[in-house]
Each structure stands twice: as C-alpha cells, then as structure tokens.
Amino acid sequence: MRAVVIRAFGDPGGLEVVDVPEPVPAPGQVRIATEAIGVGGVDALIRRGTLGAYGFREGHLLGSEVAGRVTAVGEGVDASWTGRRVWAFTGLSGGYAEQAVAAVEDVLALPDGLTGADAVTLGGSGVVAHFALDRARFTPGETVLVRGAAGSIGITAVQLAAGDGASAVAVTASSAERGARLRDLGATHVLDRSGESGTDAPAGFDVVIDVVGGPRLPFFLDKLNPNGRYVAVGVVGGQPPADFGMRLMDAFRRSLSFATFSSDTVPGPDRQAVRSSQFADAAHGNLRTVVHEVLPLGQAARAHRAMDAGEVFGRVVLTP
C-alpha cells in the first residue's frame, strides 16, 4: 500500500511516498481503509525534527487520525466492527496511508451525515478545545481570548466559548479576511497576531487559550485579568522564552494561573464521550467544521508547505 514517511527531517521536501506492507491488526486493534486523513500541527512538529527527543526517527510514517471503513479486526475485537465507518486515533504514526490500524478503544463509529473529512477535522481538535476550556475553569459571562484561532483547535474553541455564554470572545488573526471568518464562527473581537488591535477589544481576559506559544507568550500573559487563567495547548510558534514564568511572579498579587494541557491526560472514555457528542452536533449543523483543502495522499508535502506558510484556515485533509 502507499504511505508517506519522513525520509529527512526538516522542510516538507523530506516527505516521501513509499510502498509498505498492509498493516495487520494486533489483538485489540482494527484495520481501517482510510477515506480521510487529518493533517495536524503535531505532524509538522514531528516532520521538522522538533520532537526528536521523543524518539522519532527518519522513516517515520506520519499521521494520528483517520476516518474510513473497518476492513479487519484483531483478536478479542467484536467482529461487528467490520464494515463500519469510523473515526480513529492511530497514535502519533500510521495515519498517512491507505490502510491504518488503531486500538479499538480509540475508534468511534461515525454518525450519518458526518463526512470523513469533517470527522478528522474535529475528532482530535474538538476534544482539546473542550477540555482546555474546562481546565481553564471557564464560566458563562467571562471574557476569552483564543490565540491562534485559525486552526481547527482554535475554531472549535471559539464556537464552544461563544455557545457557552462568554461575554466576549477575542481572537488573534493574521488578516482582516480571517478575522471576518472567525467573527462568523462566534468571535466578537479581532486582534492582530501581535495581540494589538486598535479596536474596542477588552483590555484584559479571564481566560486565554493559546495554540501558538513562541516568543510572544509572555506578552499575552500580561493580558490576563486578576485571577485569570492561561492554558497552553500547543507550541506551533515555537517554545516560549525560558524565563516566561517571571511574568507570573512579577504579577504575583494578581493571582494569575498558567497551565499546559494535553488531551493525553484525559481518560479515554471521557474523550470518547465528548467526541461522540461533538460528532452528533456537527452532523446536525450545531458545530461547524472548516476544511481548508482536500488533497491526495501524494501531495502531503504540499499540505505541510501550506501549514509552514501560515496559509491554512481550518484543516487540510488527505485522501488515499
């Protein structure tokens, strides 16, 4: 079967389409003929070599979430899964392929009316957005800033905060066109990427959800209101300065909180319950997904170039 692997870490030119054996589901696993493959920010971090300390090596087969039809099950798995359309989390590898395997506990049947592209746009990111707001102890009436809102995590966080009664939902955006699209999804104020605005945006926020990280993170810490909570869910803009915690200590009397969040710390059944609810909402039009572009598997490098250039609004999806 065809798959995309990392032949050399660095720029997207290091991705290569190769032929590999079809995977065989181990006990507790299912095999899926993919119809949609999500291209996420973590894929770009792995491809660049940023996460080399976690053991990734050249030859790594990228991809963490897929949608498609179950073609085989491993020992101990109910045979009724065979033939069902599902979303699946494959870990941090194995998704960029015509066939993928996943543990059955990381597989969820797709509701009628939800496409595979929608599923891989929402499946992983929606859970992060939901639990990040929960980790921030967000309550109705509070002000929220979503930094890096043009990606699938940010787009969902904007909708959830607005739908749950935020008094204001501000976003950072790289252009007026993106800002307008985010307003259509529930944002009330648009700041530029530096955090400046020149608009009537709130001077401070009760909650900041940050997908970006990078050198500007301390500046956004300063935007927290007293008792404000900051949750970092990604570092697509790079690591923050090593001494960023000094901003919190300098503002000691304002009782600010900073947390990192990974959905890996959420029990599997809880993740699946939220995901199932979000899939149902999306199938009924109550939660919107944004697919930036659908590309064939062989154009994975093009998808990564678009991400590196900051051109993606929503999520790029690959098809075999």
PADODO-106036 format. One record per residue (C-alpha): residue number from 0; y negated, z negated, x. Coordinates in steps of 0.001 Angstrom, whole numbers, plus 500000, padded with zeros to 6 digits. Layout:
REM residues N
+-----+--------+--------+--------+
|   n |      v |      w |      u |
+-----+--------+--------+--------+
| NUM |      Y |      Z |      X |
...
+-----+--------+--------+--------+
***
This chain:
REM residues 320
+-----+--------+--------+--------+
|   n |      v |      w |      u |
+-----+--------+--------+--------+
|   0 | 500000 | 500000 | 500000 |
|   1 | 496342 | 500386 | 501026 |
|   2 | 494350 | 497371 | 502128 |
|   3 | 491128 | 496598 | 504004 |
|   4 | 491297 | 494500 | 507157 |
|   5 | 488848 | 493350 | 509825 |
|   6 | 489553 | 495327 | 512990 |
|   7 | 486490 | 493891 | 514743 |
|   8 | 484187 | 491054 | 513683 |
|   9 | 480516 | 491885 | 513317 |
|  10 | 478932 | 494689 | 511324 |
|  11 | 480665 | 496389 | 508366 |
|  12 | 481869 | 499200 | 510640 |
|  13 | 484584 | 496794 | 511763 |
|  14 | 486337 | 497079 | 508389 |
|  15 | 489268 | 499496 | 508249 |
|  16 | 491557 | 500797 | 505515 |
|  17 | 495205 | 500483 | 506581 |
|  18 | 498673 | 500757 | 505095 |
|  19 | 500551 | 497456 | 504832 |
|  20 | 503782 | 496406 | 503102 |
|  21 | 503508 | 495313 | 499476 |
|  22 | 503450 | 491516 | 499280 |
|  23 | 506457 | 489706 | 497868 |
|  24 | 505627 | 486702 | 495648 |
|  25 | 506915 | 483455 | 497121 |
|  26 | 508140 | 480589 | 494919 |
|  27 | 505287 | 479578 | 492606 |
|  28 | 503408 | 482852 | 493070 |
|  29 | 502778 | 486024 | 491082 |
|  30 | 502041 | 489534 | 492326 |
|  31 | 499182 | 491460 | 490745 |
|  32 | 498433 | 495173 | 490690 |
|  33 | 494687 | 494963 | 491186 |
|  34 | 492214 | 496764 | 488932 |
|  35 | 489108 | 494940 | 490177 |
|  36 | 488372 | 493099 | 493424 |
|  37 | 485335 | 490855 | 493871 |
|  38 | 483182 | 491251 | 496988 |
|  39 | 481622 | 487869 | 497716 |
|  40 | 479278 | 486247 | 500180 |
|  41 | 482122 | 484371 | 501870 |
|  42 | 483740 | 487744 | 502635 |
|  43 | 480617 | 488740 | 504550 |
|  44 | 480583 | 485449 | 506469 |
|  45 | 484213 | 485924 | 507483 |
|  46 | 483633 | 489563 | 508469 |
|  47 | 480648 | 488661 | 510647 |
|  48 | 482745 | 486102 | 512532 |
|  49 | 480587 | 483225 | 511329 |
|  50 | 483651 | 481252 | 510202 |
|  51 | 485754 | 481853 | 513301 |
|  52 | 486160 | 478104 | 513749 |
|  53 | 488305 | 478103 | 510602 |
|  54 | 490981 | 480218 | 512268 |
|  55 | 490160 | 483740 | 511059 |
|  56 | 491361 | 486430 | 513452 |
|  57 | 491000 | 490175 | 513795 |
|  58 | 493413 | 491918 | 511434 |
|  59 | 492471 | 489528 | 508632 |
|  60 | 492870 | 491033 | 505132 |
|  61 | 489710 | 490099 | 503227 |
|  62 | 489258 | 489114 | 499580 |
|  63 | 489558 | 485987 | 497464 |
|  64 | 489522 | 487054 | 493808 |
|  65 | 491095 | 489880 | 491883 |
|  66 | 491836 | 490969 | 488346 |
|  67 | 494732 | 493125 | 487252 |
|  68 | 498200 | 493094 | 485778 |
|  69 | 501088 | 490880 | 486929 |
|  70 | 503913 | 493044 | 488293 |
|  71 | 506332 | 490396 | 489602 |
|  72 | 506807 | 486638 | 489701 |
|  73 | 508301 | 484363 | 492307 |
|  74 | 510976 | 481737 | 491885 |
|  75 | 510016 | 479000 | 489435 |
|  76 | 507369 | 481046 | 487622 |
|  77 | 507704 | 481792 | 483913 |
|  78 | 508744 | 485436 | 483568 |
|  79 | 506386 | 485839 | 480597 |
|  80 | 503526 | 486265 | 483109 |
|  81 | 504891 | 489731 | 483894 |
|  82 | 502725 | 492444 | 482375 |
|  83 | 499799 | 490155 | 481521 |
|  84 | 496203 | 490956 | 482519 |
|  85 | 494891 | 488148 | 484661 |
|  86 | 492177 | 486914 | 486991 |
|  87 | 493411 | 485269 | 490183 |
|  88 | 492103 | 483409 | 493215 |
|  89 | 494019 | 484560 | 496285 |
|  90 | 492625 | 482020 | 498741 |
|  91 | 490421 | 483469 | 501484 |
|  92 | 492579 | 486505 | 502118 |
|  93 | 494662 | 489200 | 500486 |
|  94 | 492339 | 490458 | 497764 |
|  95 | 491128 | 493769 | 499250 |
|  96 | 494392 | 495530 | 498464 |
|  97 | 496261 | 497490 | 495823 |
|  98 | 498595 | 494522 | 495292 |
|  99 | 497830 | 490833 | 495821 |
| 100 | 499666 | 487551 | 495424 |
| 101 | 498336 | 484236 | 494152 |
| 102 | 499693 | 480810 | 493263 |
| 103 | 500347 | 480671 | 489535 |
| 104 | 498051 | 477645 | 489152 |
| 105 | 495210 | 479853 | 490404 |
| 106 | 495889 | 482556 | 487808 |
| 107 | 494240 | 482788 | 484388 |
| 108 | 495024 | 485196 | 481557 |
| 109 | 492053 | 487377 | 480602 |
| 110 | 490770 | 487316 | 477026 |
| 111 | 490434 | 490528 | 475066 |
| 112 | 487025 | 492078 | 475579 |
| 113 | 486574 | 490958 | 479188 |
| 114 | 486886 | 493676 | 481809 |
| 115 | 488395 | 493101 | 485213 |
| 116 | 485018 | 493786 | 486833 |
| 117 | 483388 | 491118 | 484657 |
| 118 | 486174 | 488666 | 485488 |
| 119 | 485773 | 488944 | 489276 |
| 120 | 482001 | 488751 | 488903 |
| 121 | 482195 | 485465 | 487001 |
| 122 | 485526 | 483881 | 487960 |
| 123 | 484613 | 482193 | 491216 |
| 124 | 480834 | 482051 | 490941 |
| 125 | 480651 | 480643 | 487424 |
| 126 | 482641 | 477582 | 488390 |
| 127 | 480377 | 476950 | 491388 |
| 128 | 477257 | 477226 | 489231 |
| 129 | 478665 | 474887 | 486576 |
| 130 | 479796 | 472139 | 488922 |
| 131 | 476730 | 472427 | 491166 |
| 132 | 474534 | 471554 | 488190 |
| 133 | 476958 | 468764 | 487335 |
| 134 | 476826 | 467473 | 490922 |
| 135 | 473018 | 467527 | 490680 |
| 136 | 473255 | 465341 | 487543 |
| 137 | 471092 | 467862 | 485702 |
| 138 | 469978 | 466765 | 482230 |
| 139 | 468050 | 468601 | 479482 |
| 140 | 464282 | 468617 | 479956 |
| 141 | 464414 | 468684 | 483756 |
| 142 | 462981 | 471422 | 485970 |
| 143 | 465352 | 473539 | 488049 |
| 144 | 464851 | 475901 | 490979 |
| 145 | 467623 | 478351 | 491865 |
| 146 | 467171 | 479662 | 495383 |
| 147 | 468966 | 482953 | 495985 |
| 148 | 469269 | 483694 | 492293 |
| 149 | 470057 | 487415 | 492591 |
| 150 | 473710 | 486805 | 493456 |
| 151 | 476468 | 486056 | 490977 |
| 152 | 476284 | 482270 | 491539 |
| 153 | 472525 | 482219 | 491034 |
| 154 | 472615 | 484492 | 487993 |
| 155 | 475091 | 482181 | 486287 |
| 156 | 473202 | 479032 | 487320 |
| 157 | 470008 | 480417 | 485768 |
| 158 | 471771 | 481086 | 482461 |
| 159 | 473515 | 477700 | 482398 |
| 160 | 470346 | 475734 | 483206 |
| 161 | 468337 | 477637 | 480598 |
| 162 | 471061 | 477308 | 477978 |
| 163 | 471455 | 473584 | 478617 |
| 164 | 467790 | 472821 | 477969 |
| 165 | 465913 | 472941 | 481257 |
| 166 | 462159 | 472663 | 480670 |
| 167 | 461620 | 475265 | 483408 |
| 168 | 463976 | 477455 | 485436 |
| 169 | 462330 | 478907 | 488530 |
| 170 | 463962 | 481387 | 490880 |
| 171 | 463253 | 482941 | 494239 |
| 172 | 463354 | 486732 | 494261 |
| 173 | 462634 | 489453 | 496807 |
| 174 | 460814 | 491787 | 494405 |
| 175 | 458996 | 491896 | 491080 |
| 176 | 461794 | 494044 | 489648 |
| 177 | 464401 | 491406 | 490483 |
| 178 | 462149 | 488704 | 489127 |
| 179 | 461873 | 490582 | 485832 |
| 180 | 465646 | 490907 | 485595 |
| 181 | 466054 | 487180 | 486225 |
| 182 | 463466 | 486388 | 483547 |
| 183 | 465598 | 488443 | 481152 |
| 184 | 468510 | 486142 | 482043 |
| 185 | 466558 | 482945 | 481356 |
| 186 | 464230 | 482282 | 484293 |
| 187 | 460762 | 481069 | 483329 |
| 188 | 459040 | 481311 | 486732 |
| 189 | 459489 | 483592 | 489742 |
| 190 | 458682 | 482596 | 493331 |
| 191 | 458875 | 484892 | 496327 |
| 192 | 461647 | 484380 | 498864 |
| 193 | 459492 | 482068 | 500972 |
| 194 | 459030 | 479754 | 497993 |
| 195 | 455404 | 480619 | 497401 |
| 196 | 454343 | 482024 | 494061 |
| 197 | 450676 | 482068 | 493127 |
| 198 | 451820 | 481604 | 489514 |
| 199 | 451916 | 478616 | 487205 |
| 200 | 455299 | 477510 | 488549 |
| 201 | 455868 | 473739 | 488653 |
| 202 | 454674 | 472086 | 491845 |
| 203 | 457981 | 470266 | 492142 |
| 204 | 461505 | 470350 | 490754 |
| 205 | 464038 | 467784 | 489633 |
| 206 | 466965 | 469951 | 490781 |
| 207 | 467291 | 472660 | 493426 |
| 208 | 470454 | 474779 | 493616 |
| 209 | 470459 | 476634 | 496944 |
| 210 | 472748 | 479559 | 497783 |
| 211 | 470755 | 480570 | 500877 |
| 212 | 470379 | 477702 | 503358 |
| 213 | 468849 | 479051 | 506576 |
| 214 | 465699 | 478019 | 508424 |
| 215 | 463576 | 477643 | 505266 |
| 216 | 465773 | 474960 | 503712 |
| 217 | 463505 | 472057 | 504797 |
| 218 | 460539 | 473726 | 503061 |
| 219 | 462459 | 473729 | 499782 |
| 220 | 463439 | 470078 | 500224 |
| 221 | 459713 | 469368 | 500084 |
| 222 | 459643 | 470894 | 496588 |
| 223 | 461754 | 468101 | 495112 |
| 224 | 460118 | 465680 | 492682 |
| 225 | 460651 | 461945 | 493210 |
| 226 | 464338 | 461221 | 492530 |
| 227 | 465005 | 464959 | 492931 |
| 228 | 468466 | 466292 | 493807 |
| 229 | 469174 | 469236 | 496097 |
| 230 | 472618 | 470886 | 496093 |
| 231 | 473503 | 473500 | 498715 |
| 232 | 476295 | 475808 | 497559 |
| 233 | 476084 | 478439 | 500312 |
| 234 | 474546 | 479475 | 503600 |
| 235 | 474224 | 483239 | 503175 |
| 236 | 470919 | 482991 | 505067 |
| 237 | 472479 | 481074 | 507961 |
| 238 | 472696 | 477405 | 508879 |
| 239 | 469630 | 475192 | 508311 |
| 240 | 467880 | 473541 | 511266 |
| 241 | 469965 | 470791 | 512792 |
| 242 | 467247 | 468219 | 512104 |
| 243 | 466582 | 469155 | 508455 |
| 244 | 467640 | 465666 | 507398 |
| 245 | 464417 | 464327 | 508894 |
| 246 | 462604 | 465788 | 505859 |
| 247 | 464606 | 463424 | 503662 |
| 248 | 463860 | 460432 | 505885 |
| 249 | 460163 | 461310 | 506057 |
| 250 | 460130 | 461267 | 502243 |
| 251 | 462157 | 458038 | 502066 |
| 252 | 460017 | 456439 | 499332 |
| 253 | 460587 | 459429 | 497001 |
| 254 | 464354 | 458707 | 496786 |
| 255 | 465493 | 462282 | 497345 |
| 256 | 469153 | 463326 | 497467 |
| 257 | 470847 | 466182 | 499330 |
| 258 | 474442 | 467313 | 498798 |
| 259 | 476688 | 470180 | 499748 |
| 260 | 479119 | 471478 | 497169 |
| 261 | 482342 | 473465 | 497397 |
| 262 | 484499 | 474092 | 494352 |
| 263 | 487492 | 473284 | 496593 |
| 264 | 486762 | 469609 | 495845 |
| 265 | 487166 | 470091 | 492076 |
| 266 | 490707 | 469526 | 490735 |
| 267 | 492399 | 472813 | 489874 |
| 268 | 492892 | 472072 | 486158 |
| 269 | 489180 | 471246 | 485819 |
| 270 | 488177 | 474502 | 487491 |
| 271 | 490508 | 476477 | 485244 |
| 272 | 489219 | 474759 | 482094 |
| 273 | 485608 | 475685 | 482923 |
| 274 | 486630 | 479206 | 483947 |
| 275 | 488547 | 479750 | 480702 |
| 276 | 485540 | 478614 | 478670 |
| 277 | 483176 | 480873 | 480630 |
| 278 | 485502 | 483865 | 480256 |
| 279 | 485533 | 483314 | 476496 |
| 280 | 481732 | 483053 | 476450 |
| 281 | 481412 | 486268 | 478457 |
| 282 | 483887 | 488100 | 476222 |
| 283 | 481761 | 487136 | 473188 |
| 284 | 478460 | 488021 | 474846 |
| 285 | 477256 | 484439 | 475212 |
| 286 | 477278 | 484540 | 479020 |
| 287 | 476207 | 487660 | 480877 |
| 288 | 477766 | 489105 | 483996 |
| 289 | 475935 | 491513 | 486277 |
| 290 | 477999 | 494100 | 488144 |
| 291 | 475804 | 495745 | 490763 |
| 292 | 478162 | 498617 | 491552 |
| 293 | 481825 | 499571 | 491330 |
| 294 | 483186 | 501276 | 494445 |
| 295 | 486626 | 502487 | 495521 |
| 296 | 488547 | 500228 | 497902 |
| 297 | 487993 | 502660 | 500767 |
| 298 | 484232 | 502037 | 500558 |
| 299 | 484426 | 498301 | 501266 |
| 300 | 482207 | 498815 | 504322 |
| 301 | 479523 | 500341 | 502096 |
| 302 | 479687 | 497278 | 499841 |
| 303 | 479209 | 494994 | 502849 |
| 304 | 476290 | 497052 | 504142 |
| 305 | 474583 | 496646 | 500781 |
| 306 | 475092 | 492875 | 500953 |
| 307 | 473797 | 492662 | 504507 |
| 308 | 470718 | 494660 | 503498 |
| 309 | 469991 | 492352 | 500576 |
| 310 | 470334 | 495210 | 498102 |
| 311 | 472890 | 493625 | 495762 |
| 312 | 471847 | 492151 | 492426 |
| 313 | 474920 | 490525 | 490911 |
| 314 | 478243 | 491503 | 492461 |
| 315 | 479836 | 494588 | 493971 |
| 316 | 483349 | 495264 | 492698 |
| 317 | 486039 | 497322 | 494420 |
| 318 | 488772 | 499249 | 492621 |
| 319 | 492030 | 500452 | 494219 |
+-----+--------+--------+--------+
***
